[in-house]
Amino acid sequence: MTQTATRYDRYQADFVHFQKSLSNGDAWLNEMRQAGVESFSKLCFPTAIRGNEDWRFTNVGPIANRQFAYPFEQASVDAAQVKALSPWDDGWVNLVFVDGRFDQGLSTPAMNRKGPYIGNLAALSAAGQAAARQHLGRHVDAAKNGFAAVNTAFVRDGAFVALPDGAADLPPVHLVFVASRRPQPSVAYPRILVVAGRNSKATLLESYVTLADGAYFTDGVAEVILQEGAQMQHYRLMREAAEAFHIGTTQVRQEKDSTFTSISFARGAAIARNQLHVALDAPGASCFINGLYLTDGTQHIDNNINIDHLKPHTTSDLYFKGILADRSRAVFSGRVIVHKDAQKAYALQSDKNLLLSDGARINTKPSLEIYADDVQCKHGATAGAVAEEAIFYMQARGLDVETATMYLVQGFAREVIDQIKLDGFRQYLELYFIESLPKYQFRSKNQGP
């Protein structure tokens, strides 16, 4: 048996055990899982060096070459620990998943036959299953994505948010995914399905946090469907351990006049990737995608954002900022495609990076592909150090170098943080940002090492 086959044997063996633990289960889910594991056996993880443009700057060999065990035993986690780690609010609808498994005792799901359903995929009624079956696995292409394929193979627990037409004035929905301490490296497969009905309005927050301090792997998949006129404020927090690995795949499909506003914050993990694909599939659909990421040490964070303008009169605005220190690496790939029929499309994208050390590196590639002739589009990227003139200006007003630098870095990030409308999350992020800000001592170009 080849080494390539051997290193994925653990996933195959755990899948067999996983299937047996489910008893009979629902036929449609079993078929989906089987299709997922078959796709994974063909695709594996994208470790090829040649012909692998999507992963050109991110080497997932450290994930592929390591053994991660599926956690069959449910871990016990204290509620106070979860609340301390995440931007918790008792007034929100909070669903907690420990190592990808739903924890009823820590959660406050909302289930209403006539209203929204916000709960566990594994506990759906017959009517709920019919709604989930229409969309689960239909938007993320597991046949082309090895990480999505293996996640689909292990679908069981997951978050299902179903909003009826016209739903509004709902409390924010908070999905908390906790990595627990395990005796050996483990893998979790968070799964999210959101279906927002016509003219509904909702706020959704995903938090990926950890109690572990060693290596583990989070492989998450989310599918978000916004029907006509739906509006969603979406936030994503990734706060993983320094030795962890995190691959998140999100697929968004938007119908007529829908609006998707998303802000992500990423910090931690040895290797992390945020894959987001938005399909603007009807006139009037619009998305506003913003992100902030911090790296230090030898961390590596990759933001891979794809937006498809499929129909006319669609709008997208993509704006990311990165702060890099030490010998860390970041990747930004923003690809916006304006298809032939997407006349009158409006698309902006920008990536700005602040490099706090000589050893930090950013590979940034904003791109536009335009196949329509009546559009307004532009893109750009920048990377640079803290401005020496700004440091000297603040020193002249009595600030020491370290304090002046800290204020300038905070000001750089504030543009993204201030856009967060969910008060509890914004306040949490303000405090956490200050605490986790990489320490940096400004050095003039004229100074020696």
Backbone torsions as a table, in degrees:
resi	resn	phi	psi	omega
1	MET	NA	136.8	-177.2
2	THR	-72.8	160.6	178.1
3	GLN	-63.2	-36.9	-180.0
4	THR	-59.1	-44.3	179.3
5	ALA	-69.0	-39.9	-174.6
6	THR	-62.3	-41.2	-173.9
7	ARG	-70.7	-11.7	176.1
8	TYR	-105.5	4.6	-178.4
9	ASP	-61.6	-34.6	-177.5
10	ARG	-61.6	-40.4	178.8
11	TYR	-63.5	-42.5	-179.8
12	GLN	-65.3	-45.0	-179.9
13	ALA	-64.6	-41.8	178.8
14	ASP	-66.6	-33.5	178.1
15	PHE	-64.3	-42.2	178.0
16	VAL	-60.0	-46.1	178.3
17	HIS	-64.3	-39.8	179.8
18	PHE	-62.0	-46.4	178.9
19	GLN	-60.1	-41.5	178.8
20	LYS	-64.7	-32.2	-178.4
21	SER	-73.1	-12.9	-176.5
22	LEU	-90.5	-3.0	-173.0
23	SER	59.7	-130.7	-178.7
24	ASN	-81.5	-50.9	179.5
25	GLY	70.6	179.8	178.9
26	ASP	-82.7	135.7	-174.9
27	ALA	-59.6	-42.4	-176.2
28	TRP	-67.3	-34.3	177.3
29	LEU	-72.3	-39.5	177.3
30	ASN	-60.4	-40.5	178.0
31	GLU	-64.4	-40.3	179.1
32	MET	-64.5	-43.2	179.2
33	ARG	-62.9	-43.7	-178.8
34	GLN	-63.8	-41.5	177.2
35	ALA	-62.6	-37.1	179.3
36	GLY	-63.9	-47.2	-178.1
37	VAL	-68.8	-32.9	176.9
38	GLU	-67.8	-39.8	176.3
39	SER	-64.6	-40.2	-179.7
40	PHE	-64.6	-38.2	179.9
41	SER	-63.4	-27.2	178.1
42	LYS	-86.6	-40.9	-173.6
43	LEU	-86.2	-42.6	-169.6
44	CYS	54.1	-152.4	178.7
45	PHE	-98.9	151.8	-173.5
46	PRO	-77.8	77.6	-177.5
47	THR	-98.5	-6.1	-177.3
48	ALA	-61.7	144.3	178.8
49	ILE	-86.4	-40.9	-178.7
50	ARG	-94.4	147.0	177.0
51	GLY	63.9	28.9	-174.6
52	ASN	-127.3	57.8	-171.2
53	GLU	-60.9	-38.8	-177.5
54	ASP	-62.4	-25.4	-178.1
55	TRP	-118.1	25.4	-173.9
56	ARG	-57.2	-39.9	-175.4
57	PHE	-104.1	5.0	-179.8
58	THR	-127.6	112.3	-179.6
59	ASN	-90.5	113.3	-179.9
60	VAL	-96.4	14.5	175.1
61	GLY	-54.4	-42.5	178.4
62	PRO	-59.8	-26.0	175.1
63	ILE	-79.4	-47.7	-176.5
64	ALA	-64.5	-32.9	-174.0
65	ASN	-89.3	2.6	-178.7
66	ARG	-111.6	150.1	179.1
67	GLN	-93.0	120.7	176.9
68	PHE	-118.0	125.6	-176.5
69	ALA	-91.5	139.9	174.2
70	TYR	-73.6	130.3	-176.1
71	PRO	-82.7	91.4	-178.4
72	PHE	-72.2	-29.3	178.6
73	GLU	-88.2	128.0	-180.0
74	GLN	-70.1	129.8	178.6
75	ALA	-83.3	149.8	177.3
76	SER	-99.0	124.2	-177.4
77	VAL	-126.1	138.1	-179.1
78	ASP	-80.5	137.4	-178.1
79	ALA	-59.4	-37.5	-179.1
80	ALA	-63.5	-34.8	178.5
81	GLN	-65.1	-43.0	-179.7
82	VAL	-64.3	-43.8	-179.1
83	LYS	-65.7	-33.3	-180.0
84	ALA	-72.7	-31.5	-177.0
85	LEU	-79.4	-36.5	-169.4
86	SER	-109.8	165.0	176.8
87	PRO	-77.0	72.2	-170.2
88	TRP	-82.2	144.3	172.5
89	ASP	-145.2	123.6	-178.4
90	ASP	-64.3	-17.0	178.7
91	GLY	-83.2	-7.0	176.8
92	TRP	-87.8	165.9	167.8
93	VAL	-88.8	111.9	-173.9
94	ASN	-110.7	123.0	173.6
95	LEU	-113.5	124.2	-175.5
96	VAL	-112.5	131.8	178.1
97	PHE	-124.1	123.6	179.9
98	VAL	-104.3	118.0	-175.3
99	ASP	53.8	36.7	178.7
100	GLY	85.1	-4.8	-177.6
101	ARG	-101.9	133.5	-178.0
102	PHE	-66.9	134.5	178.0
103	ASP	-114.5	101.9	-177.1
104	GLN	-61.8	-39.1	-176.3
105	GLY	-66.1	-26.9	-179.2
106	LEU	-94.2	-7.0	-170.9
107	SER	-105.6	159.8	174.5
108	THR	-130.4	70.6	-177.0
109	PRO	-69.6	158.8	177.6
110	ALA	-119.2	113.7	-179.1
111	MET	-127.5	120.3	-177.2
112	ASN	-143.2	125.3	-175.8
113	ARG	-59.6	-36.3	-177.3
114	LYS	-97.2	-16.1	-178.0
115	GLY	-110.5	-151.2	-178.0
116	PRO	-72.5	153.0	169.6
117	TYR	-111.9	121.9	177.1
118	ILE	-133.4	100.9	-174.4
119	GLY	-168.3	-158.0	-173.3
120	ASN	-88.6	133.2	178.4
121	LEU	-59.1	-34.2	-175.8
122	ALA	-73.6	-11.0	-176.6
123	ALA	-111.0	24.3	-176.0
124	LEU	-73.0	145.2	170.8
125	SER	-76.1	177.3	178.9
126	ALA	-60.3	-41.1	179.2
127	ALA	-66.4	-40.2	178.8
128	GLY	-65.5	-38.1	178.1
129	GLN	-63.0	-38.1	179.4
130	ALA	-62.8	-41.1	179.3
131	ALA	-68.2	-41.2	-179.8
132	ALA	-67.8	-39.2	-177.2
133	ARG	-62.3	-28.9	-178.8
134	GLN	-67.1	-27.5	-172.2
135	HIS	-124.3	-28.4	-174.0
136	LEU	-62.7	123.0	179.2
137	GLY	77.7	3.0	-177.3
138	ARG	-91.4	-13.0	-173.2
139	HIS	-113.1	-35.7	172.7
140	VAL	-86.6	128.1	-175.3
141	ASP	-89.6	93.2	-179.3
142	ALA	-69.8	-15.9	179.5
143	ALA	-76.5	-10.3	-179.2
144	LYS	-123.5	-0.5	-174.0
145	ASN	-133.0	108.3	-177.0
146	GLY	-61.3	-37.2	179.5
147	PHE	-68.5	-41.4	176.8
148	ALA	-67.7	-33.1	-179.0
149	ALA	-65.1	-47.6	-178.2
150	VAL	-71.0	-32.4	173.2
151	ASN	-60.6	-45.0	-179.9
152	THR	-63.8	-34.7	178.8
153	ALA	-61.2	-30.6	-176.3
154	PHE	-108.0	24.1	178.6
155	VAL	-64.9	127.0	170.9
156	ARG	-151.6	-84.0	172.6
157	ASP	-74.3	154.5	178.7
158	GLY	176.0	167.0	179.9
159	ALA	-94.5	130.3	175.5
160	PHE	-122.5	118.2	177.9
161	VAL	-116.1	109.9	-179.4
162	ALA	-119.1	114.3	-177.3
163	LEU	-106.6	126.7	179.0
164	PRO	-71.3	165.9	177.6
165	ASP	-55.5	135.0	175.2
166	GLY	78.1	2.2	-179.5
167	ALA	-62.6	130.9	-179.7
168	ALA	-152.3	174.7	179.9
169	ASP	54.6	35.9	177.9
170	LEU	-90.1	149.0	173.7
171	PRO	-67.1	154.7	176.9
172	PRO	-58.3	143.9	177.2
173	VAL	-100.9	123.5	-176.6
174	HIS	-117.0	117.1	178.2
175	LEU	-104.3	114.6	-174.8
176	VAL	-109.3	120.9	179.1
177	PHE	-113.2	113.3	-173.3
178	VAL	-109.0	130.6	171.2
179	ALA	-94.2	121.7	-177.7
180	SER	-91.7	170.2	175.0
181	ARG	-76.9	129.0	-179.4
182	ARG	-129.1	151.9	179.9
183	PRO	-69.9	-18.0	178.3
184	GLN	-140.2	158.6	179.5
185	PRO	-56.3	131.2	-176.5
186	SER	-126.4	168.4	-179.9
187	VAL	-126.7	141.5	175.8
188	ALA	-124.1	147.3	-176.7
189	TYR	-123.0	73.7	176.9
190	PRO	-60.3	139.6	179.4
191	ARG	-134.8	135.1	-178.4
192	ILE	-133.3	134.6	172.0
193	LEU	-130.2	122.5	179.3
194	VAL	-124.6	124.8	175.5
195	VAL	-124.2	108.2	-178.4
196	ALA	-99.1	118.3	-177.6
197	GLY	-68.1	174.2	-176.8
198	ARG	-58.2	132.1	176.0
199	ASN	58.6	23.4	175.2
200	SER	-85.0	161.2	178.4
201	LYS	-135.4	134.8	-177.4
202	ALA	-154.2	157.2	172.9
203	THR	-120.7	127.9	-176.6
204	LEU	-127.4	130.5	177.8
205	LEU	-123.9	125.7	173.0
206	GLU	-104.9	127.6	176.6
207	SER	-121.1	125.8	176.1
208	TYR	-114.2	105.9	-173.2
209	VAL	-129.2	172.7	-173.0
210	THR	-145.0	147.3	168.1
211	LEU	-105.1	-7.3	-177.1
212	ALA	-86.6	159.4	176.9
213	ASP	-128.0	8.9	178.7
214	GLY	-117.1	-155.3	-177.5
215	ALA	-85.4	137.0	171.4
216	TYR	-158.7	173.0	-173.6
217	PHE	-133.6	124.1	174.0
218	THR	-109.2	120.9	-178.9
219	ASP	-122.8	94.8	-172.7
220	GLY	-105.4	149.1	176.4
221	VAL	-135.2	133.5	176.9
222	ALA	-132.0	138.4	175.0
223	GLU	-123.4	126.1	-176.3
224	VAL	-125.5	124.4	-180.0
225	ILE	-120.6	119.9	178.2
226	LEU	-109.1	113.4	179.3
227	GLN	-80.6	179.4	-170.5
228	GLU	-51.2	125.3	175.0
229	GLY	77.2	0.3	-179.2
230	ALA	-69.6	147.4	178.8
231	GLN	-129.0	129.1	-179.5
232	MET	-133.6	129.1	168.9
233	GLN	-96.6	117.3	-174.2
234	HIS	-119.5	133.2	177.7
235	TYR	-129.4	146.1	-178.9
236	ARG	-136.9	121.9	178.4
237	LEU	-112.7	121.9	172.8
238	MET	-115.0	113.6	-178.8
239	ARG	-133.9	78.4	-174.5
240	GLU	-98.9	168.3	177.7
241	ALA	-70.2	159.2	-174.6
242	ALA	-64.1	-27.7	-178.5
243	GLU	-100.3	6.6	-175.2
244	ALA	-84.0	166.4	174.7
245	PHE	-124.8	138.8	-175.4
246	HIS	-141.2	120.6	173.5
247	ILE	-123.1	117.3	179.8
248	GLY	-117.5	127.4	-179.7
249	THR	-118.7	122.5	-179.1
250	THR	-127.0	129.5	177.4
251	GLN	-118.9	125.0	-179.3
252	VAL	-118.9	131.0	174.7
253	ARG	-121.2	126.6	-175.8
254	GLN	-117.1	137.1	177.0
255	GLU	-101.7	-171.9	-170.4
256	LYS	-54.0	131.1	173.8
257	ASP	58.7	21.1	176.7
258	SER	-86.4	157.2	-178.1
259	THR	-133.1	126.4	178.0
260	PHE	-120.9	115.7	178.5
261	THR	-115.4	121.5	-173.8
262	SER	-131.2	136.0	174.6
263	ILE	-130.7	125.2	-179.9
264	SER	-117.0	148.9	176.0
265	PHE	-131.1	126.3	-177.0
266	ALA	-126.0	131.9	-180.0
267	ARG	-153.8	130.1	178.0
268	GLY	98.0	178.9	-179.9
269	ALA	83.4	138.8	176.1
270	ALA	-67.3	-43.6	173.9
271	ILE	-136.4	127.6	178.8
272	ALA	-138.5	145.3	176.9
273	ARG	-142.5	131.5	176.2
274	ASN	-110.5	105.5	-180.0
275	GLN	-102.4	116.7	-179.3
276	LEU	-127.5	127.7	177.8
277	HIS	-126.6	120.8	-180.0
278	VAL	-113.7	128.1	176.8
279	ALA	-109.9	110.6	176.8
280	LEU	-87.5	94.4	-163.3
281	ASP	-105.7	17.7	177.9
282	ALA	-162.0	153.5	179.3
283	PRO	-56.3	141.9	178.1
284	GLY	85.4	-7.2	178.4
285	ALA	-70.5	139.9	-178.6
286	SER	-143.6	146.8	176.2
287	CYS	-137.7	146.0	-180.0
288	PHE	-131.2	106.2	-171.4
289	ILE	-112.9	118.2	-179.3
290	ASN	-126.7	152.1	179.4
291	GLY	-154.5	154.3	176.7
292	LEU	-138.0	131.0	179.2
293	TYR	-136.4	145.2	178.9
294	LEU	-124.7	134.6	176.1
295	THR	-134.2	147.7	170.6
296	ASP	-150.9	-177.4	-176.0
297	GLY	59.6	-127.9	176.8
298	THR	-116.0	24.9	-178.6
299	GLN	-64.9	157.2	-179.3
300	HIS	-138.2	120.6	178.9
301	ILE	-124.8	131.4	-175.9
302	ASP	-123.7	121.2	173.9
303	ASN	-108.8	116.4	-177.3
304	ASN	-118.7	102.9	-172.8
305	ILE	-116.1	125.1	178.0
306	ASN	-123.7	130.2	178.7
307	ILE	-126.8	124.8	177.9
308	ASP	-106.6	115.6	169.8
309	HIS	-86.8	101.5	-174.5
310	LEU	-96.1	-22.8	-175.4
311	LYS	-131.4	163.3	-177.5
312	PRO	-69.2	162.0	176.0
313	HIS	57.6	46.1	176.0
314	THR	-113.4	155.3	-173.5
315	THR	-133.6	137.5	172.3
316	SER	-140.9	143.9	177.7
317	ASP	-138.7	111.4	-175.2
318	LEU	-114.2	121.8	-174.0
319	TYR	-144.3	115.8	-179.5
320	PHE	-126.2	150.8	175.2
321	LYS	-134.2	140.9	179.3
322	GLY	-129.1	145.7	176.4
323	ILE	-125.9	116.1	-172.3
324	LEU	-121.0	135.0	179.0
325	ALA	-131.3	170.2	176.9
326	ASP	56.3	-130.0	-179.8
327	ARG	-111.6	30.7	-177.7
328	SER	-76.5	164.6	-179.0
329	ARG	-130.3	148.2	173.4
330	ALA	-140.2	152.4	178.6
331	VAL	-131.4	132.9	171.6
332	PHE	-127.2	122.4	175.6
333	SER	-126.6	106.9	178.7
334	GLY	-111.3	113.2	-177.6
335	ARG	-119.0	116.0	178.6
336	VAL	-114.4	123.3	-179.7
337	ILE	-113.2	121.8	174.7
338	VAL	-102.0	106.9	-174.0
339	HIS	-75.6	168.5	-172.7
340	LYS	-53.6	-40.7	-175.9
341	ASP	-87.3	1.2	-174.0
342	ALA	-91.7	55.3	176.3
343	GLN	-65.1	154.7	-179.8
344	LYS	63.8	20.8	176.9
345	ALA	-73.1	150.3	178.5
346	TYR	-129.6	119.5	-174.6
347	ALA	-140.1	128.7	175.8
348	LEU	-126.4	145.6	170.8
349	GLN	-152.6	143.9	-177.5
350	SER	-153.5	142.0	176.1
351	ASP	-132.7	122.5	-178.8
352	LYS	-123.1	135.5	-174.6
353	ASN	-132.8	139.8	178.2
354	LEU	-112.1	115.8	-178.3
355	LEU	-98.2	116.5	-174.5
356	LEU	-95.0	1.6	178.2
357	SER	-153.1	161.7	179.5
358	ASP	-69.6	-24.3	-176.3
359	GLY	-86.2	-11.5	-178.9
360	ALA	-76.5	146.0	-178.6
361	ARG	-137.2	142.9	175.0
362	ILE	-128.2	129.3	170.5
363	ASN	-106.2	108.7	-175.2
364	THR	-120.2	134.6	-175.2
365	LYS	-143.5	77.9	171.8
366	PRO	-76.3	136.7	-177.6
367	SER	-143.9	150.0	176.4
368	LEU	-125.8	134.9	171.5
369	GLU	-122.7	115.0	-172.2
370	ILE	-119.0	120.7	-179.9
371	TYR	-117.0	8.3	175.2
372	ALA	-114.5	159.9	-173.7
373	ASP	-109.7	-1.8	-179.4
374	ASP	-125.1	77.5	-174.5
375	VAL	-140.2	165.5	171.5
376	GLN	-126.2	112.2	-175.1
377	CYS	-143.4	144.6	170.9
378	LYS	-157.6	157.1	-179.5
379	HIS	-150.8	162.4	179.9
380	GLY	-173.5	165.5	179.2
381	ALA	-150.4	146.8	177.4
382	THR	-139.2	154.7	174.4
383	ALA	-151.4	132.6	-179.2
384	GLY	-168.5	173.7	-179.6
385	ALA	-90.9	173.1	174.5
386	VAL	-60.8	133.9	-176.5
387	ALA	-65.8	124.0	-179.1
388	GLU	-62.0	-38.1	-179.0
389	GLU	-64.2	-37.3	-180.0
390	ALA	-66.6	-38.7	177.2
391	ILE	-62.0	-47.2	-178.8
392	PHE	-65.1	-36.6	178.5
393	TYR	-61.1	-44.0	-178.7
394	MET	-73.3	-32.6	174.9
395	GLN	-63.3	-36.3	-179.4
396	ALA	-65.5	-17.9	178.5
397	ARG	-103.7	19.2	168.6
398	GLY	97.7	2.4	-179.6
399	LEU	-90.4	141.8	174.6
400	ASP	-75.7	168.6	-172.9
401	VAL	-61.9	-45.9	-176.7
402	GLU	-64.3	-42.6	179.8
403	THR	-66.5	-41.7	178.8
404	ALA	-61.1	-43.3	179.2
405	THR	-62.8	-43.6	-179.2
406	MET	-59.8	-42.7	-180.0
407	TYR	-64.8	-39.5	-179.8
408	LEU	-67.3	-39.3	178.6
409	VAL	-67.4	-42.4	177.4
410	GLN	-61.3	-40.6	179.6
411	GLY	-64.7	-35.1	177.4
412	PHE	-63.0	-40.6	-178.3
413	ALA	-80.3	-26.5	-172.8
414	ARG	-57.9	-31.7	-178.2
415	GLU	-58.2	-35.5	178.5
416	VAL	-83.3	-46.6	-176.6
417	ILE	-60.9	-38.0	-177.9
418	ASP	-66.1	-15.9	179.1
419	GLN	-80.4	-9.9	-178.7
420	ILE	-73.1	120.9	-178.3
421	LYS	-91.9	-15.0	179.0
422	LEU	-82.7	104.3	-170.2
423	ASP	-54.7	-47.7	-177.0
424	GLY	-60.1	-38.7	179.9
425	PHE	-73.6	-41.3	179.9
426	ARG	-62.3	-44.6	179.3
427	GLN	-63.7	-40.8	176.7
428	TYR	-60.3	-44.9	-175.6
429	LEU	-69.8	-35.8	177.8
430	GLU	-59.8	-45.8	179.9
431	LEU	-69.4	-45.4	-178.0
432	TYR	-65.7	-36.3	179.5
433	PHE	-62.0	-45.2	-179.7
434	ILE	-63.3	-42.8	-178.3
435	GLU	-67.2	-34.4	-173.9
436	SER	-99.0	2.0	-178.2
437	LEU	-60.2	124.1	179.9
438	PRO	-56.7	132.1	177.9
439	LYS	-68.5	134.0	-175.3
440	TYR	-148.8	131.0	176.1
441	GLN	-108.2	116.2	-178.6
442	PHE	-59.7	138.1	176.9
443	ARG	-128.3	126.0	178.6
444	SER	-64.7	151.1	176.6
445	LYS	-59.7	-26.1	-176.8
446	ASN	-87.0	-7.8	-179.9
447	GLN	-84.4	153.3	174.7
448	GLY	-78.9	178.1	-179.5
449	PRO	-69.9	NA	NA
